[in-house]
Amino acid sequence: MIVKEIHFGYDGQKKLKSGIKKIAGAVKSTMGARGRTVLIESENHIGGITVTKDGVTVARSINLYDPTENLAVMMMRQAADRTAVVAGDGTTTAIVLAESIIDNADNIIDSADNITEVIREISEITTKICSRLSKMSKKLSGKKLLDVATISANNDREVGKMIADTFSKVSVVTVENSQTPSTHVEIISGMKIDRGFSSKYFITDQKKQECVLDNPYVLITDHEISNILNIEKVIAHVISSNKSLLIIGQLSASALNTLNLNVAQGKIKACNIIPPSFGYRSKDLLFDLSVSLGGTYFSEDTGDDLSVIEVEDLGRASRVIVNKDMTLFMPLPAMTDAINKNIEVLKESIAETTDVNEANFINERIANMSGGIGIIYVGALSDIEQKEKKDRIDDAVCAVKAALEDGILPGGGIALIDAFDLEFPDVSTTAEKIMLNAVASPFKQIVLNSGKNPELILSDMPIGRNIGYDVKNECYGDMIGMGIIDPTKVTRNALMNAVSVATTIMSTDAIITNIRDYEGSK
């Protein structure tokens, strides 16, 4: 039995807020063009150091001695993680917003307020602000692509240009460590399918929430695999050769559970994705994959029997990257001729069809097989420098992806201020007063990190939409015009996740924690 400690009311809230102050204090110093780096000691080995301006990296490094304070840290970390996973950036903004909402609730709410009603109204206000942000969003194009990449890379214009140039050539970009001190880009052929992993047990990169398999074997089938023993021969070879395996096929619940268990125990490095699309289109896409990867497509239509599968029937790839929504395949260079031959066959088939939808689908298949994947290899003179640089480039790549998907907003914290002002020109309720102050907190923190007084900057700022303050060049102006931009998806998700954590803490009255050994010995 684990003995518990219980904190009620003010005492519990005080400890939670103390934990929030500690994590927010460490993270928010990194915010903006003038933000500073954080030095982190590694938990894994003596002398290991990380130098970073990446908010989620800082947040994940913090564990506090007091269990109640640490609960607050865990909740704030979840807000940062959710923002990073969905939007790729904005983790610092989420933490700054959450802290501000809680602080302002403390200062503004009084005994006459119904806390439940205030929380409900804060959620409604958030929905309206997010809707307004979507309406304010502008499509990303041209020079703005460079601006987003540069700002997200902590104003490193050289890195920003490298990222923007890569996205101008391909739509899929990944980031890897370089074996040399130089940072460079390679464009390779590759395929993408809109299917992600079937289980989170397969994740190998927790920060990116991805499963990365190097030089894997690939099994491609439209059969349902009801028992892992049905493919025991190939699994035994994968394990004995210390390779990895991607199964593209439907697994039964028991087969998936067996695979999960073996992956979790470290017996095999593997992943499973469900076949893409539906009907004959799924079969066509699986066939294209089998050509690109040099494997056999085991299909029910041709009466193939999985029990006779050999290692030679498996496809190969130089790398496969799987997240929750899609999978990227990087074929081996030796498969180029086979891919090109299949593309030529597909082009010929277009001329023979009179169905517009069929022709469009064939064109999609050709584009997928002939598409490219950009890999940015990050080099540096030391491990510390490489890790910091890779974090920055990772964030910038994710920010550009988010901006391409949902558009852009004026940066520097201005979008939240403008959106609130447009939705709530006359602030009257307690919840509105809390959110009025909270939405200004990212702007104020960016200015504060530049060494300026946020209140003075705000009081002198010209009136107008998109007008903000450039802390780097110390001037006012149109933020989008000056190239100071944030992805809409990042801003919106940071706000939603911050409100989720803040309102949970606001509504908490009792906190139950496990008593640690060090507490029992006091």
PEPEGI-V811097 format. One record per pair of residues at least 4 apart in sequence whose ideal C-beta (glycine too) atoms are under 8 Angstrom apart, sorted by the first residue. I is the first residue (numbers start at 1). J is the second residue. D is the distance in whole Angstrom. If there is no record, write none. Layout:
i=<I,I>
j=<J,J>
d=<D,D>
//
This chain:
i=<2,2,3,3,3,4,4,4,4,5,5,5,5,5,5,6,6,6,7,7,7,7,7,7,7,8,8,8,9,9,10,11,12,12,12,12,12,12,13,13,13,14,15,15,15,15,15,15,16,16,16,16,16,16,16,16,17,17,17,17,17,18,18,18,18,19,19,19,19,19,19,19,19,19,19,20,20,20,20,20,20,20,20,21,21,22,22,22,22,22,23,23,23,23,23,23,23,23,24,24,24,24,24,24,25,26,26,26,26,27,27,27,27,27,27,27,27,27,27,28,28,28,28,28,28,29,29,29,29,30,30,30,30,30,30,30,30,30,30,31,31,31,31,31,31,31,31,31,32,32,32,32,32,32,32,33,33,33,33,33,33,33,34,34,34,34,34,34,35,35,35,35,35,36,36,37,37,37,37,38,38,38,38,39,39,39,40,40,40,40,40,40,40,41,41,42,42,42,42,44,49,50,50,50,50,50,51,51,51,51,52,52,52,52,52,53,53,53,53,54,54,54,54,54,54,54,55,55,55,55,55,55,56,56,56,56,56,56,56,57,57,57,58,59,59,59,59,59,59,59,60,60,60,60,62,62,63,63,64,64,64,65,65,66,67,67,67,67,67,68,68,68,69,70,71,71,71,72,72,73,74,75,75,75,75,76,76,76,76,77,78,78,79,79,79,79,79,79,79,79,80,80,80,80,80,80,81,81,82,82,82,82,83,83,83,83,83,83,83,83,83,83,84,84,84,84,84,84,85,86,86,87,87,87,87,87,87,87,87,87,88,88,88,88,88,88,88,88,89,89,89,89,89,89,89,90,90,90,90,90,90,91,91,92,93,93,93,93,93,93,93,94,94,94,94,94,94,95,95,96,96,96,96,96,97,97,97,97,97,97,97,97,97,97,98,98,98,98,98,98,99,99,100,100,100,100,101,101,101,101,101,101,101,101,101,101,102,102,102,102,103,104,104,104,104,104,105,105,105,105,105,108,108,108,108,109,109,109,109,109,113,113,113,114,115,115,115,116,116,117,118,118,118,118,118,119,119,119,119,120,121,121,121,121,121,122,122,122,122,122,122,122,123,123,123,124,124,125,125,125,125,125,125,125,126,126,126,126,126,127,128,128,128,129,129,129,129,129,129,129,129,130,130,130,130,131,132,132,132,132,133,133,133,133,133,133,133,133,133,134,134,134,136,136,136,136,136,137,137,137,137,137,138,138,138,138,139,139,140,140,140,140,140,140,140,140,140,141,143,143,144,144,144,144,144,144,145,145,145,145,145,145,145,146,146,146,146,146,147,147,147,147,147,148,148,148,148,148,148,148,148,148,149,149,149,149,149,149,149,149,149,149,149,150,150,150,150,150,150,150,150,150,151,151,151,151,151,151,151,151,152,152,152,152,152,152,152,153,153,153,153,153,153,153,154,155,155,156,156,157,158,159,159,159,159,159,159,160,160,161,162,162,162,162,163,163,163,163,163,163,163,164,164,165,165,166,166,166,166,166,166,167,167,167,167,167,169,169,169,170,170,170,170,170,171,171,172,172,172,172,172,172,172,173,173,173,173,173,173,173,174,174,174,174,174,174,174,175,175,175,175,175,175,175,176,176,176,176,177,177,177,177,177,178,178,178,178,178,178,178,179,179,180,181,181,181,182,183,183,183,183,183,183,183,184,184,184,185,185,185,185,186,186,186,187,187,187,187,188,188,188,188,188,189,189,189,189,189,189,189,189,190,190,190,190,190,190,190,191,191,191,191,191,191,191,191,191,192,192,192,192,192,192,192,193,193,193,193,193,193,193,193,194,194,194,195,195,195,195,195,195,196,196,196,196,196,196,196,197,197,197,197,197,197,197,197,197,198,198,198,198,198,198,199,199,199,199,201,201,201,202,202,202,202,202,202,202,203,203,203,204,204,204,204,204,205,205,205,205,207,208,208,209,209,210,210,210,211,211,211,211,212,212,212,212,213,213,213,213,213,213,213,213,213,213,214,214,214,215,215,215,215,215,215,216,216,216,216,216,216,216,216,217,217,217,217,217,217,217,217,217,217,217,218,218,218,218,218,218,218,218,218,218,218,218,219,219,219,219,219,219,219,219,219,219,219,219,220,220,220,220,220,220,220,220,220,220,220,221,221,221,221,221,221,221,221,221,222,222,222,222,222,222,222,222,222,222,222,223,223,223,223,223,223,223,224,224,224,224,225,225,225,225,225,225,225,225,225,226,226,226,226,227,227,227,228,228,228,228,228,230,230,231,231,231,231,232,233,233,233,233,234,234,234,234,234,234,235,235,235,236,237,237,238,238,238,238,238,239,239,243,244,244,244,244,245,245,245,245,245,246,246,246,246,246,246,246,247,247,247,247,247,247,248,248,248,248,248,249,249,249,250,250,251,251,251,251,252,253,254,255,256,256,257,258,259,259,259,259,260,261,262,262,262,263,263,263,263,271,271,273,273,275,275,275,276,276,276,277,277,277,278,279,280,281,281,282,283,283,283,284,284,284,285,285,285,286,286,286,287,287,288,288,288,288,288,289,289,289,289,289,290,290,290,290,290,291,291,291,291,291,292,292,292,292,292,292,292,292,293,293,293,293,293,293,294,294,294,294,294,294,294,295,295,295,295,296,296,296,296,296,298,298,298,298,299,300,309,309,316,317,317,317,317,318,318,318,318,319,320,320,320,320,321,321,322,322,322,323,328,330,331,331,331,335,336,337,338,339,339,339,340,341,342,342,343,343,343,343,344,345,346,346,346,346,346,347,347,348,349,349,350,350,350,353,353,353,355,356,357,358,359,360,361,362,363,364,365,366,367,376,376,378,378,378,378,379,380,380,380,381,382,383,384,385,386,387,388,389,390,391,392,393,394,395,396,397,398,399,399,399,400,400,401,402,402,402,402,402,403,403,403,403,403,403,405,406,406,406,406,407,407,408,408,408,408,408,409,409,409,409,409,409,410,410,410,410,410,410,410,410,410,410,410,411,411,411,411,411,411,412,412,412,412,412,412,412,412,412,413,413,413,413,413,413,413,413,413,414,414,414,414,414,414,415,415,415,416,416,416,416,416,416,416,417,417,417,417,418,418,418,419,419,420,420,420,420,421,424,424,424,427,427,427,428,429,430,431,432,433,434,435,436,437,439,440,440,441,442,443,443,443,443,443,444,444,444,445,445,446,446,447,447,447,447,447,447,448,448,449,450,450,450,452,452,452,452,453,454,455,456,457,457,460,461,461,461,461,462,462,463,464,466,466,466,466,467,467,467,467,468,468,468,468,469,469,470,470,470,470,470,470,470,473,477,477,478,479,479,480,480,486,486,487,488,489,490,491,492,493,494,495,496,497,498,499,500,501,502,503,504,515,515,516,517,518>
j=<514,515,514,515,520,512,513,514,515,67,512,513,514,515,519,510,511,512,11,12,15,68,510,511,513,12,509,510,13,509,14,15,16,68,508,509,510,511,17,505,508,18,19,66,68,69,72,511,20,68,69,71,72,505,508,511,21,72,102,106,505,22,66,69,72,23,64,66,68,69,70,71,72,73,76,24,72,73,76,98,99,102,505,25,99,26,62,64,69,73,27,59,62,72,73,76,77,95,28,76,95,96,98,99,29,38,58,59,62,31,38,55,58,59,80,91,92,95,96,92,95,96,99,445,449,35,36,38,449,35,36,37,38,52,53,54,55,58,92,35,55,92,93,96,442,445,446,449,412,445,446,447,449,450,471,151,154,155,446,450,471,472,446,449,450,451,471,472,53,92,154,446,449,53,449,51,52,53,388,51,52,53,58,49,50,51,49,50,51,52,57,58,61,48,49,47,48,49,50,48,384,57,61,384,387,388,384,385,387,388,57,58,387,388,391,154,388,391,392,58,91,388,391,392,394,395,59,80,91,92,93,95,60,80,81,83,84,91,207,61,207,391,62,73,76,77,80,81,91,95,77,80,81,207,73,77,70,73,69,70,73,69,70,70,71,513,514,516,519,72,511,513,73,74,75,511,513,76,505,77,78,79,501,504,505,80,95,98,501,81,82,501,83,94,95,98,497,498,500,501,84,91,92,94,95,497,85,91,86,94,493,497,87,89,90,91,93,94,490,493,494,497,88,89,90,91,207,398,209,489,493,398,399,402,487,489,490,492,493,494,394,395,397,398,399,401,402,490,152,395,398,399,402,487,490,94,486,490,491,493,494,95,494,96,97,413,442,490,491,494,498,98,493,494,495,497,498,99,498,100,441,442,445,498,101,438,439,441,442,494,495,498,499,502,102,497,498,499,501,502,103,441,104,437,438,441,105,122,434,435,438,498,499,502,503,506,106,502,505,506,107,108,433,434,437,438,109,118,434,502,506,430,433,434,437,113,115,118,430,434,117,118,430,118,119,506,507,120,507,121,122,430,431,434,506,123,503,506,507,124,125,429,430,431,432,126,431,434,435,499,502,503,127,499,503,128,431,129,420,423,424,431,432,435,130,435,495,496,499,131,132,423,424,133,416,419,420,423,435,439,495,134,492,495,496,135,136,419,422,423,137,409,415,416,419,488,491,492,495,406,488,492,409,415,418,419,488,406,407,408,409,488,407,408,409,480,407,408,144,145,148,400,403,404,407,408,487,145,147,483,148,403,408,480,483,485,149,164,167,168,400,403,404,150,160,161,164,483,151,160,483,484,485,152,396,399,400,403,408,485,486,487,153,159,160,161,163,164,167,396,397,399,400,155,156,157,159,160,161,164,396,483,155,160,399,411,483,484,485,486,160,392,395,396,398,399,400,159,160,163,392,393,395,396,392,160,472,160,392,161,162,163,183,389,392,393,396,164,396,165,166,183,185,376,167,173,376,393,396,397,400,168,400,169,185,170,173,185,187,374,376,171,173,374,400,404,187,372,374,187,371,372,373,374,371,404,190,192,328,371,372,373,374,373,374,375,376,397,400,401,321,328,373,374,375,376,397,375,376,378,390,393,394,397,375,376,377,378,377,378,379,386,390,182,183,184,377,378,379,386,377,379,379,379,380,381,379,376,377,378,379,380,389,393,376,377,379,374,375,376,377,374,375,377,372,373,374,375,318,330,372,373,375,330,331,336,339,370,371,372,373,328,329,330,331,371,372,373,288,289,292,328,329,331,368,369,371,326,327,328,329,368,371,373,273,276,285,289,326,327,329,368,276,325,326,273,274,275,276,326,327,273,322,323,324,325,326,327,202,203,211,271,272,273,322,323,324,202,251,256,272,273,274,256,259,260,272,260,263,264,211,260,263,270,271,272,322,209,210,211,210,211,212,213,269,209,210,211,212,394,323,394,323,324,321,322,323,271,321,322,323,319,320,321,322,244,245,246,269,271,317,319,320,321,322,244,318,319,243,244,316,317,318,319,243,244,245,246,316,317,319,320,234,237,238,243,244,245,246,311,314,315,316,245,246,248,289,293,295,314,315,316,317,320,329,231,234,245,246,247,248,249,295,298,309,314,315,248,249,286,289,290,293,295,296,297,298,315,225,248,249,286,297,298,299,304,306,249,250,275,282,283,286,297,298,299,300,301,249,250,298,299,300,304,306,249,250,251,252,230,231,247,249,250,251,252,255,306,230,252,254,255,252,254,255,232,235,255,258,259,306,307,235,247,306,309,236,237,309,310,311,238,245,309,310,311,314,239,245,268,240,241,311,243,244,245,268,270,267,268,269,268,269,270,271,268,269,270,271,314,270,271,272,273,317,320,322,251,259,270,271,272,273,272,273,275,286,289,272,274,275,274,275,255,256,259,272,256,257,258,259,260,272,261,262,263,268,270,272,264,265,267,268,270,267,268,269,270,320,322,322,327,282,285,286,282,285,286,281,282,285,282,283,284,285,361,286,287,299,301,288,361,365,289,365,368,290,297,299,291,297,292,342,365,368,369,293,295,297,315,329,294,295,296,297,315,335,338,339,342,369,315,329,331,335,338,339,342,369,315,316,317,329,331,335,315,316,331,332,334,335,338,313,314,315,316,304,309,313,314,315,304,306,309,313,304,304,313,314,332,329,330,331,332,330,331,332,333,330,327,328,329,330,327,328,326,327,328,327,373,373,335,336,339,339,340,341,342,343,369,370,344,345,346,369,347,366,369,370,348,349,350,362,365,366,369,351,366,352,353,362,359,362,363,358,359,362,359,360,361,362,363,364,365,366,367,368,369,370,371,393,397,386,389,390,393,386,385,386,389,385,386,387,388,389,390,391,392,393,394,395,396,397,398,399,400,401,402,403,487,490,404,487,405,406,487,488,489,490,407,408,485,487,488,489,489,487,488,489,492,487,488,480,485,486,487,488,415,485,486,487,488,491,414,415,418,466,468,478,479,480,484,485,486,415,468,479,484,485,486,443,446,468,469,470,471,479,484,486,417,440,441,442,443,444,445,446,468,418,443,466,467,468,479,419,486,491,420,439,440,442,443,491,495,421,439,440,443,422,465,466,423,439,424,435,436,439,425,432,435,436,432,433,436,432,433,434,435,436,437,438,439,440,441,495,444,458,445,446,447,454,458,468,469,448,454,458,449,454,450,471,452,453,454,457,469,471,452,454,471,471,472,474,456,457,471,474,457,458,459,460,461,469,476,467,468,469,476,467,476,467,478,478,479,480,481,476,477,478,479,476,477,479,484,475,476,474,475,476,477,479,482,484,482,481,482,482,484,485,484,485,490,491,491,492,493,494,495,496,497,498,499,500,501,502,503,504,505,506,507,508,519,520,520,521,522>
d=<5,8,7,5,8,5,7,6,7,8,7,5,8,5,7,6,7,5,5,3,6,6,7,5,8,6,7,5,7,6,6,7,6,7,7,7,7,4,6,8,7,6,7,7,4,5,8,7,7,6,7,7,4,6,7,7,6,7,6,7,8,7,8,5,8,7,6,7,7,3,6,7,3,5,8,6,5,8,6,7,6,6,7,6,7,7,7,6,7,7,6,6,5,7,5,5,7,7,6,7,5,7,8,4,7,6,6,8,6,8,8,5,5,6,8,8,5,5,8,6,7,5,8,5,8,6,5,7,7,4,7,7,6,8,4,7,6,6,6,5,8,5,7,7,7,5,6,6,8,7,3,8,5,7,6,8,8,5,8,7,5,4,8,5,4,7,5,7,6,8,8,8,5,7,7,5,6,5,7,8,6,7,5,6,8,6,7,4,8,7,7,7,5,7,6,8,3,7,7,6,6,7,7,7,6,7,5,8,8,5,5,6,7,5,5,6,7,8,7,7,8,8,4,7,8,6,6,6,4,3,8,7,6,5,7,8,5,4,7,7,8,6,7,8,7,5,4,8,6,7,6,8,8,8,5,8,6,7,4,4,6,8,8,6,7,4,7,6,8,7,5,6,7,6,7,7,7,6,7,6,7,7,5,7,7,7,6,6,6,6,6,7,6,5,7,6,4,6,7,4,6,4,8,6,6,8,6,8,6,8,7,5,6,8,5,5,8,5,7,5,5,5,6,7,8,5,7,8,5,7,5,7,8,5,7,5,4,8,4,7,8,7,8,2,6,6,6,7,6,5,6,4,7,7,5,6,8,4,7,6,4,7,8,6,6,8,5,7,7,4,8,6,8,4,8,5,5,6,7,6,5,5,5,8,6,6,8,6,7,6,6,4,8,8,7,8,4,8,5,5,6,8,6,7,4,4,6,7,6,7,5,7,7,4,8,8,7,5,6,7,7,6,7,5,5,6,5,7,5,7,5,6,5,5,8,5,7,6,6,8,7,6,5,7,6,7,7,6,7,6,6,5,5,7,8,7,5,6,6,7,6,6,8,4,8,6,5,7,6,6,8,6,7,7,7,7,8,6,8,8,7,6,7,5,6,8,6,6,5,6,6,5,8,6,7,5,6,6,8,7,6,7,5,6,6,7,6,4,6,5,7,6,6,8,5,6,6,5,8,8,7,7,6,7,7,6,8,6,4,7,6,4,5,6,8,7,5,8,5,6,7,8,5,6,6,5,8,7,6,7,6,8,6,8,7,6,6,5,6,7,7,8,8,6,6,6,4,8,6,8,4,7,5,6,8,6,5,5,6,5,8,7,6,7,4,7,4,5,8,5,8,7,5,6,7,5,8,3,8,8,8,7,6,8,8,6,8,7,6,8,8,8,5,4,8,4,7,4,5,7,5,6,7,4,5,8,6,6,7,6,7,6,7,8,7,6,7,6,7,6,6,7,6,7,6,7,7,7,5,6,6,6,7,7,7,7,5,5,8,4,6,7,6,7,6,7,6,7,7,6,7,4,6,5,8,8,7,6,6,7,8,5,7,7,4,8,7,5,8,8,6,7,7,7,5,7,8,8,5,6,6,5,5,6,6,7,5,7,7,6,8,6,6,7,6,7,4,6,4,8,8,8,5,5,6,5,5,7,7,5,5,8,7,8,8,5,7,6,7,5,7,7,5,7,5,7,5,8,8,6,7,6,7,8,6,7,7,7,7,6,8,6,6,5,7,6,6,4,7,7,6,7,5,7,5,6,7,6,7,5,7,7,7,8,8,4,6,7,7,5,8,8,6,7,5,5,6,7,5,7,6,7,6,5,4,5,6,7,5,7,5,6,7,6,5,7,7,8,7,6,5,6,6,6,8,5,7,4,5,5,4,8,6,7,4,7,7,6,7,5,7,5,5,8,8,7,5,8,6,8,7,7,6,6,6,6,5,5,8,4,8,7,8,5,8,4,8,6,7,6,8,7,5,8,8,7,8,6,7,7,7,7,6,7,7,4,6,5,7,6,8,5,7,8,6,6,7,5,7,7,4,7,6,8,5,7,8,5,6,6,4,7,6,7,8,7,7,7,7,5,7,7,8,8,7,6,8,5,7,6,6,5,7,6,7,5,7,6,7,7,4,8,7,4,7,8,6,7,8,6,7,6,6,8,8,5,6,8,6,8,6,8,6,8,5,7,4,7,6,6,6,7,6,7,5,7,5,7,7,4,7,6,7,7,6,7,7,5,5,6,5,6,6,8,6,6,6,7,7,7,8,6,7,6,8,6,6,6,7,7,6,6,5,5,7,5,6,7,7,5,8,8,4,6,8,7,7,4,8,8,7,5,8,7,8,5,8,7,8,7,7,5,8,8,6,6,7,7,7,8,6,6,7,4,4,7,6,7,6,6,6,6,7,6,7,6,8,6,6,6,6,4,5,7,8,6,7,6,8,5,6,6,5,8,6,6,5,8,4,4,6,6,8,6,6,6,6,6,6,7,7,8,6,7,7,8,6,5,8,7,5,6,7,6,7,6,6,8,8,7,7,8,5,6,4,6,8,6,7,5,8,8,7,5,6,8,5,8,6,3,6,6,7,6,7,6,6,8,7,8,5,7,6,5,3,7,8,8,4,8,8,4,6,7,7,6,7,5,8,6,5,6,6,7,5,7,5,8,4,7,7,6,7,7,4,8,5,8,8,6,6,4,8,7,6,6,6,7,6,6,8,7,7,6,6,6,6,6,6,7,7,7,5,6,5,8,8,7,7,7,6,5,5,7,5,5,7,7,6,6,6,6,7,7,6,6,6,6,6,6,6,7,6,5,4,6,7,4,4,5,6,7,6,7,6,6,6,7,6,6,6,6,6,6,6,6,7,6,6,5,6,6,8,7,6,4,8,4,5,7,5,7,4,7,7,6,7,4,4,8,8,5,7,5,7,6,6,4,7,5,8,5,6,4,5,7,4,6,8,4,5,7,7,7,7,8,6,4,5,4,6,6,5,7,7,7,6,5,8,7,7,8,4,3,7,8,6,7,6,6,7,7,4,5,6,6,5,6,4,8,6,8,7,7,6,6,6,6,6,6,7,6,8,6,6,6,5,7,5,8,7,4,6,5,6,7,7,6,6,7,6,6,7,7,8,6,8,6,6,7,7,8,7,8,6,4,8,6,8,7,6,5,8,4,5,6,6,7,6,8,4,8,8,7,6,7,8,7,6,6,6,6,5,8,6,7,6,6,5,6,7,8,5,5,6,8,6,7,6,7,7,8,4,7,8,6,7,5,7,6,8,6,6,8,6,5,6,4,7,7,6,6,5,7,6,6,6,7,6,6,6,6,6,7,6,6,7,7,6,6,7,5,6,7,6,8>
//
